[in-house]
Amino acid sequence: MRNSRERRQKRVRAKISGTKGCPHLSVFRSNYYISAQIIDDQKRKTLLGVHEKNLSLTKKLTKKERAGALGEYLAKKAQKQGIKRVVFDRGGYRYHGRVKALVEGARKGGLEF
């Protein structure tokens, strides 16, 4: 199972690359948490990284709702650094569920894809 995800990940990442003007948004999803990074591929540098543990949520939310909140949080932090546009890297995961919720939250927060 893991090998198939890694093959999909390589296939997806071969087609995209992030620049300083338009970095790529990479997603990692575990069974419980989700995290995201904004990466400049030309300099091979992570510009911004967020994890669900960074969120200070007051009420109990579902995984999907937490992913949406993380997307909005990511968008706000990115805009403070002057990042407005990103290229999305789903990292071998299917575009549904928590991955989709994170992207929709980032769009809602003001990031352009």
C-alpha positions in Angstrom: 0.0 0.0 0.0 2.7 2.5 0.9 4.7 1.7 -2.2 1.7 2.5 -4.4 1.3 5.9 -2.6 4.9 6.7 -3.1 4.7 5.9 -6.8 1.6 8.2 -7.2 3.5 10.8 -5.2 6.5 10.7 -7.6 4.2 10.9 -10.6 2.4 13.9 -9.2 5.5 15.8 -8.1 7.2 15.2 -11.5 4.6 17.4 -13.1 4.7 20.3 -10.8 7.3 22.7 -9.4 7.1 25.7 -7.1 8.9 29.0 -7.6 9.4 31.9 -5.3 6.4 33.7 -7.0 4.3 30.6 -7.0 5.5 27.9 -4.5 3.9 24.5 -4.1 1.6 23.5 -1.3 2.4 20.0 -0.1 0.0 17.9 2.1 0.8 15.1 4.4 -2.1 13.1 5.9 -1.7 10.5 8.7 -4.5 8.5 10.2 -5.2 11.2 12.8 -3.4 14.4 11.8 -2.9 16.4 8.7 -0.1 18.9 7.9 0.9 21.2 5.0 4.0 23.0 3.8 4.6 25.7 1.3 7.8 24.9 -0.5 10.1 26.9 -3.0 11.5 24.2 -5.2 14.1 26.4 -6.9 15.8 27.1 -3.6 14.8 23.8 -2.0 13.5 25.6 1.0 10.3 25.3 3.1 8.7 28.8 3.3 5.9 27.9 5.7 4.7 24.8 7.5 1.6 24.2 9.6 0.4 21.2 11.6 -2.9 20.4 13.2 -1.2 20.6 16.6 -0.6 24.3 15.9 -4.3 25.0 16.0 -5.9 26.0 19.2 -9.4 24.7 18.8 -11.9 25.3 21.6 -14.5 22.7 20.6 -14.3 19.1 19.3 -14.3 19.0 15.5 -14.3 16.1 13.0 -11.1 15.4 11.1 -12.6 17.0 8.0 -13.5 20.2 9.9 -10.0 20.4 11.5 -8.5 20.1 8.0 -10.6 23.0 6.8 -9.6 25.1 9.8 -6.0 24.2 9.1 -6.4 25.4 5.5 -7.7 28.8 6.6 -4.9 29.1 9.2 -2.3 28.3 6.5 -3.8 30.9 4.1 -3.6 33.6 6.8 0.0 32.8 7.6 0.9 32.7 3.9 -0.6 36.1 3.3 1.4 37.6 6.1 4.5 36.4 4.3 3.3 37.8 1.0 2.3 34.4 -0.6 -0.9 34.7 -2.6 -0.6 32.0 -5.3 0.4 28.4 -4.9 0.5 25.2 -6.9 -1.2 22.2 -5.2 0.7 19.0 -4.5 -1.7 16.3 -3.2 1.3 14.0 -2.4 -0.2 10.8 -3.8 -3.5 11.1 -1.8 -6.8 11.2 -3.6 -8.4 14.6 -3.8 -11.3 14.0 -1.5 -12.1 14.1 2.2 -9.5 15.8 4.4 -7.2 16.8 1.6 -10.1 18.5 -0.3 -11.3 20.2 2.9 -7.8 21.6 3.5 -7.6 23.1 0.0 -11.1 24.5 0.3 -10.2 26.1 3.6 -7.1 27.6 2.1 -9.2 29.0 -0.8 -11.7 30.4 1.7 -8.7 32.0 3.5 -7.6 33.8 0.4 -5.0 31.6 -1.4 -5.2 31.2 -5.1 -4.5 27.8 -6.9 
